[in-house]
Amino acid sequence: MRLTREAYRLAKPAHGQVGQHLRIVVVSDAAPPQVNGVVRTLGELKRHLTAMGHEVTSITPDQFSTLPMPSYPEIRLALFPGRRIARMIEAANPHAIHIATEGPLGLAARNYCVKRGLAFSTSFHTRFGEYLHARIGFPLRWSYTFLRWFHAPAATIMVATTSLQKELEERGFGRPSIWSRGVDTELFRPRPELQGEHYLGLERPVYLYVGRVAVEKNIDAFLQTELPGTKMIVGEGPRLEHLRRRHPQAHFTGALFGEDLAKAYAAADCFVFPSRTDTFGLVLIEALASGTPVAAYPVQGPLDVIGTEPVAALDEDLKAACLLSIRTPRGDARQFALRFSWQACAQQFLSNLALADDALLESR
């Protein structure tokens, strides 16, 4: 494969200096108006890379004819994007191409790069295999066969945590590189004025979930847990109406954004993360940055992000985790989240391009 070494050379800081100007194409099937961690991560990546002087071209479904994904209409799938995506990449004349997702756009970009012998990087954001298995019983083995094939030609696969890195190594994905996440600590901050006796007229404690309302998020486990106070669900998705009907005592807000979302985080007494399949869980550090402690299962995602830090309660008994979590000092949660930076996330992304160059050169 012909390596676009210029991209990786330019990405490397020389003698302590910031790398030179790069033209970077980022291809993603996940984009606004979708609301999820992948969309927020790529949005912040573009914002910070641009501020660093790089030029980022995003290729997303809104630039194509699309159809709604069956059973998940807010996700739009690009129709026959091959020719147009080739023209868009060529017009951008990039030093580097990053493929963020394994959907129709990601597949078209992958095939374009492979056909022309161009190097590219990928990232493994979402456990589509587990999600397909949870929704329609699609065999995990078949999903991972496809995913290995998809990522195999990449110069590097970027993953958010060390445990996911190890898992993918064991599944035959080579050696992925770490690309962590950040949080906007100015938007997501403690707001003591919202910690009064009542918030939106809800009985306290307020246990908050933020994210897609879908079967793979395991929200049922949270809503079925007997807890004093109020359960609050922020988000939209294919399971929203079903859960509203089944759990009328819970408070469902739909999707929230910006200040409204930040206020929900800061007003809650506990952030509940019932997912067992997320690869990172960006919402975890958004909650912690707001001063809200976390309750979750001791699984990949919470264990990677939080570990044994005393800002969360991780327990197979979700009720016990929730009741323990609300005793955590809110100041401790905030201090922990300050470790995460979107600026560092963007720099790590660039460093991974340079590491990929080193690995490929060593293999020759």
C-alpha positions as a Markdown table, in Angstrom:
| # | Residue | x | y | z |
|---|---|---|---|---|
| 1 | Met | 0.0 | 0.0 | 0.0 |
| 2 | Arg | 1.3 | 3.5 | -0.9 |
| 3 | Leu | 1.6 | 5.4 | 2.4 |
| 4 | Thr | 0.7 | 9.1 | 2.5 |
| 5 | Arg | 3.8 | 9.6 | 4.7 |
| 6 | Glu | 3.6 | 13.4 | 4.3 |
| 7 | Ala | 0.5 | 13.4 | 6.6 |
| 8 | Tyr | 2.2 | 11.5 | 9.3 |
| 9 | Arg | 5.5 | 13.5 | 9.0 |
| 10 | Leu | 3.6 | 16.8 | 9.3 |
| 11 | Ala | 1.5 | 15.6 | 12.2 |
| 12 | Lys | 4.6 | 14.9 | 14.3 |
| 13 | Pro | 5.8 | 17.8 | 16.4 |
| 14 | Ala | 9.4 | 18.6 | 15.6 |
| 15 | His | 11.8 | 19.8 | 18.3 |
| 16 | Gly | 8.9 | 20.5 | 20.7 |
| 17 | Gln | 6.9 | 22.5 | 18.1 |
| 18 | Val | 3.3 | 21.9 | 17.1 |
| 19 | Gly | 3.0 | 19.9 | 13.9 |
| 20 | Gln | 2.5 | 21.8 | 10.6 |
| 21 | His | -0.8 | 22.5 | 8.7 |
| 22 | Leu | -2.7 | 19.3 | 7.8 |
| 23 | Arg | -5.6 | 18.8 | 5.5 |
| 24 | Ile | -7.7 | 16.0 | 7.1 |
| 25 | Val | -10.8 | 14.3 | 5.8 |
| 26 | Val | -13.0 | 12.7 | 8.5 |
| 27 | Val | -15.7 | 10.3 | 7.2 |
| 28 | Ser | -18.6 | 9.5 | 9.6 |
| 29 | Asp | -22.0 | 7.9 | 9.3 |
| 30 | Ala | -22.8 | 9.5 | 12.7 |
| 31 | Ala | -23.5 | 13.2 | 12.5 |
| 32 | Pro | -26.0 | 15.8 | 13.7 |
| 33 | Pro | -28.9 | 15.7 | 14.2 |
| 34 | Gln | -28.0 | 12.4 | 15.8 |
| 35 | Val | -27.1 | 12.9 | 19.5 |
| 36 | Asn | -24.5 | 10.5 | 20.8 |
| 37 | Gly | -20.9 | 10.3 | 22.0 |
| 38 | Val | -19.5 | 9.7 | 18.5 |
| 39 | Val | -21.1 | 12.9 | 17.1 |
| 40 | Arg | -19.9 | 15.0 | 20.1 |
| 41 | Thr | -16.4 | 13.5 | 19.9 |
| 42 | Leu | -16.0 | 14.3 | 16.2 |
| 43 | Gly | -17.5 | 17.7 | 16.6 |
| 44 | Glu | -15.0 | 18.6 | 19.3 |
| 45 | Leu | -12.1 | 17.0 | 17.4 |
| 46 | Lys | -12.9 | 19.2 | 14.4 |
| 47 | Arg | -13.2 | 22.3 | 16.5 |
| 48 | His | -9.9 | 21.8 | 18.2 |
| 49 | Leu | -8.0 | 20.7 | 15.1 |
| 50 | Thr | -9.2 | 23.8 | 13.3 |
| 51 | Ala | -8.1 | 26.0 | 16.3 |
| 52 | Met | -4.7 | 24.3 | 16.0 |
| 53 | Gly | -4.4 | 25.5 | 12.4 |
| 54 | His | -5.4 | 22.3 | 10.6 |
| 55 | Glu | -8.1 | 22.1 | 7.9 |
| 56 | Val | -10.8 | 19.4 | 8.5 |
| 57 | Thr | -13.3 | 18.3 | 5.9 |
| 58 | Ser | -16.2 | 16.3 | 7.3 |
| 59 | Ile | -18.1 | 13.9 | 5.1 |
| 60 | Thr | -21.4 | 13.0 | 6.7 |
| 61 | Pro | -24.8 | 11.7 | 5.7 |
| 62 | Asp | -26.5 | 15.1 | 5.3 |
| 63 | Gln | -24.4 | 15.6 | 2.1 |
| 64 | Phe | -26.0 | 12.6 | 0.4 |
| 65 | Ser | -29.4 | 11.1 | -0.4 |
| 66 | Thr | -30.3 | 9.0 | 2.6 |
| 67 | Leu | -33.0 | 6.6 | 3.9 |
| 68 | Pro | -33.8 | 6.0 | 7.6 |
| 69 | Met | -32.3 | 3.0 | 9.3 |
| 70 | Pro | -35.0 | 0.4 | 9.9 |
| 71 | Ser | -36.2 | 0.6 | 13.5 |
| 72 | Tyr | -33.9 | 3.6 | 14.2 |
| 73 | Pro | -35.2 | 6.4 | 11.9 |
| 74 | Glu | -33.1 | 9.2 | 13.4 |
| 75 | Ile | -30.0 | 7.5 | 11.9 |
| 76 | Arg | -29.8 | 8.2 | 8.1 |
| 77 | Leu | -28.0 | 5.9 | 5.8 |
| 78 | Ala | -26.3 | 7.3 | 2.7 |
| 79 | Leu | -27.5 | 5.8 | -0.6 |
| 80 | Phe | -24.8 | 4.7 | -3.1 |
| 81 | Pro | -22.2 | 7.2 | -1.9 |
| 82 | Gly | -19.2 | 5.7 | -3.8 |
| 83 | Arg | -18.7 | 8.1 | -6.7 |
| 84 | Arg | -19.6 | 11.2 | -4.8 |
| 85 | Ile | -17.4 | 10.4 | -1.8 |
| 86 | Ala | -14.5 | 9.8 | -4.2 |
| 87 | Arg | -15.0 | 13.3 | -5.7 |
| 88 | Met | -15.2 | 14.9 | -2.2 |
| 89 | Ile | -12.0 | 13.2 | -1.0 |
| 90 | Glu | -10.2 | 14.2 | -4.2 |
| 91 | Ala | -11.4 | 17.8 | -3.9 |
| 92 | Ala | -10.2 | 18.0 | -0.3 |
| 93 | Asn | -6.7 | 16.8 | -1.4 |
| 94 | Pro | -6.0 | 15.5 | 2.1 |
| 95 | His | -2.8 | 14.6 | 3.8 |
| 96 | Ala | -4.8 | 12.2 | 6.0 |
| 97 | Ile | -8.1 | 10.3 | 5.8 |
| 98 | His | -9.8 | 9.1 | 9.0 |
| 99 | Ile | -12.8 | 6.8 | 8.8 |
| 100 | Ala | -14.8 | 7.0 | 12.0 |
| 101 | Thr | -17.6 | 4.5 | 11.4 |
| 102 | Glu | -18.4 | 1.2 | 9.6 |
| 103 | Gly | -21.6 | 2.3 | 7.8 |
| 104 | Pro | -22.2 | 3.1 | 4.1 |
| 105 | Leu | -20.0 | 6.2 | 4.1 |
| 106 | Gly | -17.2 | 4.5 | 6.0 |
| 107 | Leu | -17.4 | 1.5 | 3.7 |
| 108 | Ala | -17.3 | 3.7 | 0.6 |
| 109 | Ala | -14.3 | 5.6 | 1.9 |
| 110 | Arg | -12.5 | 2.4 | 2.8 |
| 111 | Asn | -13.0 | 1.0 | -0.6 |
| 112 | Tyr | -11.8 | 4.2 | -2.2 |
| 113 | Cys | -8.6 | 4.2 | -0.2 |
| 114 | Val | -7.9 | 0.5 | -0.7 |
| 115 | Lys | -8.5 | 0.7 | -4.5 |
| 116 | Arg | -6.0 | 3.6 | -4.8 |
| 117 | Gly | -3.5 | 2.3 | -2.3 |
| 118 | Leu | -4.0 | 5.3 | 0.1 |
| 119 | Ala | -3.3 | 5.0 | 3.8 |
| 120 | Phe | -6.1 | 5.8 | 6.2 |
| 121 | Ser | -6.9 | 5.4 | 9.9 |
| 122 | Thr | -10.1 | 4.1 | 11.5 |
| 123 | Ser | -11.7 | 4.2 | 14.9 |
| 124 | Phe | -13.8 | 1.7 | 16.8 |
| 125 | His | -16.4 | 3.7 | 18.6 |
| 126 | Thr | -19.5 | 1.5 | 18.9 |
| 127 | Arg | -20.2 | -2.2 | 19.5 |
| 128 | Phe | -22.4 | -2.7 | 16.4 |
| 129 | Gly | -22.0 | -6.5 | 16.7 |
| 130 | Glu | -23.5 | -6.5 | 20.2 |
| 131 | Tyr | -26.2 | -4.1 | 19.2 |
| 132 | Leu | -27.3 | -6.1 | 16.2 |
| 133 | His | -27.2 | -9.2 | 18.4 |
| 134 | Ala | -29.4 | -7.5 | 21.1 |
| 135 | Arg | -31.9 | -6.2 | 18.5 |
| 136 | Ile | -32.3 | -9.0 | 16.0 |
| 137 | Gly | -30.2 | -11.9 | 17.2 |
| 138 | Phe | -27.5 | -11.4 | 14.5 |
| 139 | Pro | -24.6 | -13.7 | 15.3 |
| 140 | Leu | -21.6 | -11.9 | 17.0 |
| 141 | Arg | -19.2 | -14.1 | 15.1 |
| 142 | Trp | -20.4 | -12.8 | 11.7 |
| 143 | Ser | -20.3 | -9.2 | 12.9 |
| 144 | Tyr | -16.7 | -9.5 | 14.1 |
| 145 | Thr | -15.7 | -11.2 | 10.8 |
| 146 | Phe | -16.9 | -8.1 | 9.0 |
| 147 | Leu | -15.3 | -5.7 | 11.4 |
| 148 | Arg | -11.9 | -7.4 | 11.2 |
| 149 | Trp | -12.2 | -7.2 | 7.4 |
| 150 | Phe | -13.2 | -3.5 | 7.5 |
| 151 | His | -10.4 | -2.4 | 9.8 |
| 152 | Ala | -7.6 | -4.7 | 8.5 |
| 153 | Pro | -6.2 | -2.3 | 5.9 |
| 154 | Ala | -6.1 | 0.7 | 8.3 |
| 155 | Ala | -2.7 | 2.2 | 9.2 |
| 156 | Thr | -4.1 | 2.3 | 12.8 |
| 157 | Ile | -7.4 | 1.6 | 14.6 |
| 158 | Met | -8.1 | 4.2 | 17.3 |
| 159 | Val | -9.9 | 3.1 | 20.5 |
| 160 | Ala | -10.9 | 5.0 | 23.6 |
| 161 | Thr | -9.7 | 2.6 | 26.4 |
| 162 | Thr | -7.0 | 0.1 | 27.2 |
| 163 | Ser | -9.4 | -2.7 | 27.9 |
| 164 | Leu | -11.0 | -2.3 | 24.4 |
| 165 | Gln | -7.5 | -2.2 | 22.9 |
| 166 | Lys | -6.7 | -5.5 | 24.6 |
| 167 | Glu | -10.1 | -7.0 | 23.6 |
| 168 | Leu | -9.6 | -6.1 | 20.0 |
| 169 | Glu | -6.1 | -7.5 | 20.0 |
| 170 | Glu | -7.5 | -10.8 | 21.3 |
| 171 | Arg | -10.1 | -10.7 | 18.5 |
| 172 | Gly | -7.4 | -10.3 | 15.8 |
| 173 | Phe | -7.5 | -6.6 | 15.1 |
| 174 | Gly | -3.7 | -6.0 | 15.4 |
| 175 | Arg | -2.6 | -3.5 | 18.0 |
| 176 | Pro | -5.0 | -0.5 | 18.2 |
| 177 | Ser | -3.8 | 2.9 | 19.4 |
| 178 | Ile | -5.5 | 4.8 | 22.3 |
| 179 | Trp | -7.5 | 7.9 | 21.5 |
| 180 | Ser | -9.2 | 9.1 | 24.7 |
| 181 | Arg | -12.0 | 11.6 | 25.1 |
| 182 | Gly | -12.5 | 15.0 | 26.7 |
| 183 | Val | -15.2 | 17.2 | 28.3 |
| 184 | Asp | -16.3 | 20.8 | 28.1 |
| 185 | Thr | -15.7 | 21.8 | 31.7 |
| 186 | Glu | -17.1 | 25.3 | 31.2 |
| 187 | Leu | -20.5 | 24.1 | 30.0 |
| 188 | Phe | -20.6 | 21.0 | 32.2 |
| 189 | Arg | -20.0 | 22.5 | 35.7 |
| 190 | Pro | -21.5 | 22.4 | 39.1 |
| 191 | Arg | -24.6 | 24.6 | 39.5 |
| 192 | Pro | -25.3 | 24.7 | 43.3 |
| 193 | Glu | -28.4 | 26.8 | 42.8 |
| 194 | Leu | -30.0 | 23.7 | 41.1 |
| 195 | Gln | -29.4 | 21.5 | 44.1 |
| 196 | Gly | -32.4 | 22.8 | 46.1 |
| 197 | Glu | -35.2 | 20.7 | 47.5 |
| 198 | His | -37.1 | 20.5 | 44.2 |
| 199 | Tyr | -35.9 | 20.5 | 40.6 |
| 200 | Leu | -38.7 | 20.7 | 38.0 |
| 201 | Gly | -41.0 | 19.7 | 40.8 |
| 202 | Leu | -39.3 | 16.3 | 41.0 |
| 203 | Glu | -39.0 | 14.4 | 44.2 |
| 204 | Arg | -35.4 | 13.9 | 45.3 |
| 205 | Pro | -33.1 | 12.1 | 45.0 |
| 206 | Val | -33.1 | 12.6 | 41.2 |
| 207 | Tyr | -31.4 | 9.7 | 39.4 |
| 208 | Leu | -30.5 | 10.7 | 35.8 |
| 209 | Tyr | -29.9 | 8.8 | 32.6 |
| 210 | Val | -28.6 | 10.6 | 29.5 |
| 211 | Gly | -28.2 | 8.9 | 26.1 |
| 212 | Arg | -29.9 | 7.0 | 23.4 |
| 213 | Val | -33.1 | 5.3 | 24.4 |
| 214 | Ala | -32.4 | 2.0 | 22.8 |
| 215 | Val | -32.4 | -1.6 | 23.9 |
| 216 | Glu | -28.6 | -1.9 | 23.9 |
| 217 | Lys | -28.4 | 0.8 | 26.6 |
| 218 | Asn | -30.1 | -1.5 | 29.1 |
| 219 | Ile | -32.3 | 1.4 | 30.4 |
| 220 | Asp | -34.9 | -1.2 | 31.5 |
| 221 | Ala | -32.6 | -2.4 | 34.3 |
| 222 | Phe | -32.5 | 1.2 | 35.7 |
| 223 | Leu | -36.2 | 1.8 | 35.4 |
| 224 | Gln | -37.0 | -1.5 | 37.0 |
| 225 | Thr | -34.8 | -0.8 | 40.0 |
| 226 | Glu | -36.7 | 0.3 | 43.1 |
| 227 | Leu | -35.3 | 3.6 | 44.3 |
| 228 | Pro | -36.6 | 6.5 | 46.4 |
| 229 | Gly | -37.1 | 9.8 | 44.5 |
| 230 | Thr | -37.4 | 10.2 | 40.8 |
| 231 | Lys | -35.8 | 8.6 | 37.7 |
| 232 | Met | -35.2 | 11.0 | 34.9 |
| 233 | Ile | -34.5 | 10.0 | 31.3 |
| 234 | Val | -32.9 | 12.5 | 28.9 |
| 235 | Gly | -32.7 | 11.3 | 25.3 |
| 236 | Glu | -34.6 | 10.0 | 22.3 |
| 237 | Gly | -34.5 | 6.7 | 20.5 |
| 238 | Pro | -36.6 | 3.7 | 19.2 |
| 239 | Arg | -37.5 | 2.5 | 22.7 |
| 240 | Leu | -38.7 | 5.9 | 24.1 |
| 241 | Glu | -42.5 | 5.5 | 23.7 |
| 242 | His | -42.4 | 1.9 | 24.9 |
| 243 | Leu | -40.6 | 2.9 | 28.1 |
| 244 | Arg | -42.9 | 5.9 | 28.6 |
| 245 | Arg | -45.9 | 3.6 | 28.5 |
| 246 | Arg | -44.3 | 1.0 | 30.7 |
| 247 | His | -42.8 | 3.4 | 33.3 |
| 248 | Pro | -45.2 | 6.4 | 33.7 |
| 249 | Gln | -43.8 | 7.3 | 37.0 |
| 250 | Ala | -40.4 | 8.2 | 35.4 |
| 251 | His | -39.7 | 11.7 | 34.0 |
| 252 | Phe | -38.9 | 11.6 | 30.3 |
| 253 | Thr | -37.6 | 14.9 | 28.8 |
| 254 | Gly | -36.7 | 13.9 | 25.3 |
| 255 | Ala | -33.3 | 15.1 | 24.0 |
| 256 | Leu | -31.8 | 18.1 | 25.7 |
| 257 | Phe | -28.9 | 20.3 | 24.4 |
| 258 | Gly | -26.5 | 22.9 | 25.6 |
| 259 | Glu | -27.4 | 24.7 | 28.7 |
| 260 | Asp | -30.6 | 22.6 | 29.2 |
| 261 | Leu | -28.6 | 19.4 | 29.2 |
| 262 | Ala | -25.9 | 20.9 | 31.4 |
| 263 | Lys | -28.5 | 22.0 | 33.9 |
| 264 | Ala | -30.0 | 18.5 | 34.0 |
| 265 | Tyr | -26.6 | 16.9 | 34.8 |
| 266 | Ala | -25.9 | 19.5 | 37.5 |
| 267 | Ala | -29.3 | 19.2 | 39.1 |
| 268 | Ala | -29.3 | 15.4 | 39.4 |
| 269 | Asp | -28.2 | 13.7 | 42.6 |
| 270 | Cys | -26.8 | 10.6 | 40.8 |
| 271 | Phe | -26.0 | 9.8 | 37.2 |
| 272 | Val | -27.0 | 6.2 | 36.4 |
| 273 | Phe | -25.2 | 4.4 | 33.5 |
| 274 | Pro | -26.8 | 1.0 | 33.1 |
| 275 | Ser | -25.1 | 0.1 | 29.7 |
| 276 | Arg | -23.0 | -3.0 | 29.6 |
| 277 | Thr | -21.8 | -2.5 | 26.1 |
| 278 | Asp | -20.5 | 1.1 | 25.7 |
| 279 | Thr | -16.8 | 1.4 | 24.7 |
| 280 | Phe | -16.3 | 4.6 | 26.7 |
| 281 | Gly | -19.3 | 6.5 | 27.9 |
| 282 | Leu | -18.7 | 10.2 | 27.3 |
| 283 | Val | -21.7 | 11.0 | 29.4 |
| 284 | Leu | -19.9 | 9.7 | 32.4 |
| 285 | Ile | -17.3 | 12.5 | 32.4 |
| 286 | Glu | -20.0 | 15.1 | 31.5 |
| 287 | Ala | -21.9 | 14.1 | 34.6 |
| 288 | Leu | -18.8 | 14.1 | 36.8 |
| 289 | Ala | -17.7 | 17.5 | 35.4 |
| 290 | Ser | -21.1 | 18.7 | 36.6 |
| 291 | Gly | -20.4 | 17.4 | 40.1 |
| 292 | Thr | -22.8 | 14.5 | 39.8 |
| 293 | Pro | -21.5 | 11.1 | 41.0 |
| 294 | Val | -22.0 | 8.0 | 39.0 |
| 295 | Ala | -23.7 | 4.6 | 39.6 |
| 296 | Ala | -22.9 | 1.9 | 37.1 |
| 297 | Tyr | -22.1 | -1.8 | 36.6 |
| 298 | Pro | -18.4 | -2.8 | 36.9 |
| 299 | Val | -18.0 | -3.3 | 33.2 |
| 300 | Gln | -15.8 | -2.0 | 30.4 |
| 301 | Gly | -16.5 | 1.7 | 30.0 |
| 302 | Pro | -17.1 | 2.7 | 33.6 |
| 303 | Leu | -14.1 | 0.6 | 34.8 |
| 304 | Asp | -11.9 | 2.2 | 32.1 |
| 305 | Val | -13.0 | 5.8 | 32.7 |
| 306 | Ile | -13.4 | 5.7 | 36.5 |
| 307 | Gly | -11.7 | 2.6 | 37.7 |
| 308 | Thr | -11.4 | 2.6 | 41.5 |
| 309 | Glu | -11.6 | 6.4 | 41.9 |
| 310 | Pro | -14.1 | 7.3 | 44.7 |
| 311 | Val | -16.3 | 9.3 | 42.4 |
| 312 | Ala | -18.6 | 6.5 | 41.5 |
| 313 | Ala | -20.2 | 3.3 | 42.8 |
| 314 | Leu | -19.7 | 0.3 | 40.5 |
| 315 | Asp | -21.7 | -2.7 | 41.5 |
| 316 | Glu | -23.6 | -5.6 | 40.0 |
| 317 | Asp | -26.4 | -4.5 | 42.3 |
| 318 | Leu | -27.5 | -1.3 | 40.6 |
| 319 | Lys | -29.7 | -0.2 | 43.5 |
| 320 | Ala | -26.8 | -0.5 | 45.9 |
| 321 | Ala | -24.6 | 1.5 | 43.5 |
| 322 | Cys | -27.2 | 4.3 | 43.3 |
| 323 | Leu | -27.7 | 4.5 | 47.0 |
| 324 | Leu | -24.0 | 4.6 | 47.6 |
| 325 | Ser | -23.2 | 7.0 | 44.9 |
| 326 | Ile | -25.4 | 9.8 | 46.3 |
| 327 | Arg | -23.1 | 10.0 | 49.3 |
| 328 | Thr | -20.1 | 11.0 | 47.2 |
| 329 | Pro | -18.8 | 14.6 | 47.6 |
| 330 | Arg | -19.8 | 16.5 | 44.5 |
| 331 | Gly | -16.5 | 18.4 | 44.6 |
| 332 | Asp | -14.5 | 15.1 | 44.2 |
| 333 | Ala | -16.5 | 14.2 | 41.1 |
| 334 | Arg | -15.7 | 17.6 | 39.5 |
| 335 | Gln | -12.0 | 17.4 | 40.3 |
| 336 | Phe | -11.7 | 14.0 | 38.7 |
| 337 | Ala | -13.4 | 15.2 | 35.5 |
| 338 | Leu | -10.9 | 18.1 | 35.1 |
| 339 | Arg | -8.3 | 15.5 | 34.1 |
| 340 | Phe | -10.1 | 15.2 | 30.7 |
| 341 | Ser | -9.4 | 17.7 | 28.0 |
| 342 | Trp | -10.6 | 18.0 | 24.4 |
| 343 | Gln | -7.3 | 19.7 | 23.5 |
| 344 | Ala | -5.4 | 16.6 | 24.7 |
| 345 | Cys | -7.9 | 14.4 | 22.7 |
| 346 | Ala | -7.1 | 16.3 | 19.5 |
| 347 | Gln | -3.4 | 16.1 | 20.1 |
| 348 | Gln | -3.6 | 12.4 | 20.8 |
| 349 | Phe | -5.4 | 12.0 | 17.5 |
| 350 | Leu | -2.6 | 13.6 | 15.6 |
| 351 | Ser | 0.0 | 11.6 | 17.5 |
| 352 | Asn | -1.7 | 8.4 | 16.5 |
| 353 | Leu | -1.2 | 9.4 | 12.8 |
| 354 | Ala | 2.5 | 9.7 | 13.6 |
| 355 | Leu | 2.6 | 6.4 | 15.5 |
| 356 | Ala | 0.9 | 4.7 | 12.5 |
| 357 | Asp | 3.7 | 6.0 | 10.2 |
| 358 | Asp | 6.4 | 4.6 | 12.6 |
| 359 | Ala | 4.7 | 1.2 | 12.8 |
| 360 | Leu | 4.3 | 0.9 | 9.0 |
| 361 | Leu | 7.8 | 1.9 | 8.3 |
| 362 | Glu | 9.1 | -0.7 | 10.8 |
| 363 | Ser | 7.1 | -3.4 | 9.1 |
| 364 | Arg | 8.8 | -2.8 | 5.8 |
